[in-house]
């Protein structure tokens, strides 16, 4: 019995030294960014969506889970310089034609699986929720660790029509010609965390 107890204690000590418990890493919201990019027949636009909340679960220096929340009420348009045009597009994006921010002021992404073979190149799978609709998304990401700082970056591409954003989509409206807006929207995500 004593031998079994000794072996159990030794095994427990060994496992404690080779595996680190999963712990939420503190995400720096001011250094972290979400950049949105969308294209239409006649051009493209881009801007930022502030991060309202975020966390990354890290074990042995590798991401195992986490989530981030975007503040849709404060999304910006950065490619336009004329104040009137910029204001008009910003307000339109917040309207029911697009993100309905009065009803849905937050969008979220929750990691379900983070696969990596080398600790740097990841395949991230999870649920993206926009306008109250949740869809599964998988995208590639890069992770770098320097001291106690971890930076994760990746590009999420989603089909806006799957989230009931069909305004000027050629898949739903005919004869749009150069008024059409492409369905794919890109989110370039960078999360900087202290581990």
N, C-alpha and C positions, 0 to 999 in steps of 0.2 A: 504494500500500500504506500509505503514511504517513497519507494522508487517511482511509482506512478505519479505521486504528487510532485516529486522533484522534476520529472520529465515534463509534466504539464506546466510548471513554473518556468522551466527553461525554454519551452516552446513559446510560451506567452511573451517572454522577454525577447526572444529572437524575432517574433512577428512584429513586436513593437518597434524594433530597430529598423526593419526593412519596409514597413508601411506607415505612411503618415495619415492621420485621420483627415477626412474631407472637412474642409473649413471654408466658410464664405470669405472671399477676398473683398476688401473695400475698394469699390470703383470710384475713381476721381471723376465726378461729373463735369468739372470744368475743362479737364484735359480730354475727355471722351467726346466723340462726335458721331452724329448720324447725318449724312449728306444724302439728300434725295435728288434723283435725276430722272427726267421724263422727256420723251421726244414726240414731236408731231411731224407731219409732212413738211411743214415750212420751217422747222427749227427745233430747238430744245430749250429747256429751262432747268435750273437747279437751285437748291437752297439747303437750309438746315432744319432739322427737327430736334429741339432740345431734349436731352435725356432727363426724365423726371426721377427715375430710380433705376438702379442696376446692382446686380451682384453676380459674382462668378464663384462657383464651387471648385476648389483646387485641392488636389492630393498629389504629393510627390512632384510638385512643379507642373502638373498637367491639369488642364481643365476637365472637369467631370460633369459639370452642369452649370446652371445659372439662368438669369433672365435679365431683360432690360425693358423699360417702359418709356415710351415717347410722349412728350407733351404736344399734342396736335394743335392746341389753341395758340401756341407760340411758334408755329412753323414759319419759316422765312423764305423769301425769294431773293436770291443773291445775284442773278445774272442781269437783271434790269436796273438801270440807273435813274430813269425818269420816275419821280415819286408817284405820279398819278398811275402810270402803267404798272409799277411795282405794287401799289396799293390795290389796284383792281384785280390783279392776278392773285395776290395773297388772299383777298376776301373771297374770290371765286373758289380757290382751293379749299377754303374753310366752309363753303356752302354745301347744300345738299347735292349739288351736281358732282361733288367729289367726296370730301371726308366728313361732312356733317358734324363739325367739331362741337356744336352746341349739344348734340345728343351723345357724341362719342369723343370725349376730350382726350382719351388715352388710347394708344396702340401698344401692343406688347409682343415680345418674342420670348418664348420659354424653351430652353434647350432640353431635349429629350435624350439625345445621345451625342457624344463627342468622341469620334474615332481618330486615333493618330498612331502611327508606327514609329515616329521619331521625335515626338514632342514639339514639333514645329509646324508641320503640315497637318491640318485637320479636315475632317468632313463633319460638319455640324448639322444635325437634324433636330427639328423642333416645330413648335406651333407658332405661327404668326397670326395675331388677332388684330383686325382692322374693321372698324364700323360694326363691332359685335360679331363678326364672322371669323371663325378660326379655320385655317388651312395648314396642312403640313408643308414644310419647306426644308430642303437640304442645300447647303452651299459650302464651298471651300473656304478655309480660313487659315491665316498665318498667326502663330503665337511666338513671341520672343520674350525671354526672361533675362533681365539684367539686375543683379543684386536682388532686392526685394520688390522690384517693379516688373509687372507682367503687362504686355501689350498684345491684345488680340484684335485682328482686323480681318474683315471679310466683306464680300459684296452679295447681298441678297437681291435676287431678281424675282418679282412677283407679278402675276397677271391681275391687274386691278379689277377686271370684270368679275373675278371670283369673289370679290369683296363688295359687290353691288356698286361699282364705280364704272358706269357704262357710258358716260357723257362722251359724245363724238367718237365712239368706238365703231370702226368699220365692220366689226363682227355683229353689231346690233342695229346699225343705221346705214341705209343705202345712200348713194350719191353724195357722199361727204366731200369727195375730191380732196382739195388741199386743206380742208377744214378738219380732216381726220387727226385724231390723237392716238398714238400707238398704245397698245394694251400693257406692254411690259414697263414696269417702273423699277428703278434700281435704288437700293439703299446701301450706301457705303458706310459700314459700321466700324468704328475704332473705340475699343474699351481699354482704358488704362487703369490698372488695379495694383494695390499694394498687397503683397502676399507675405 
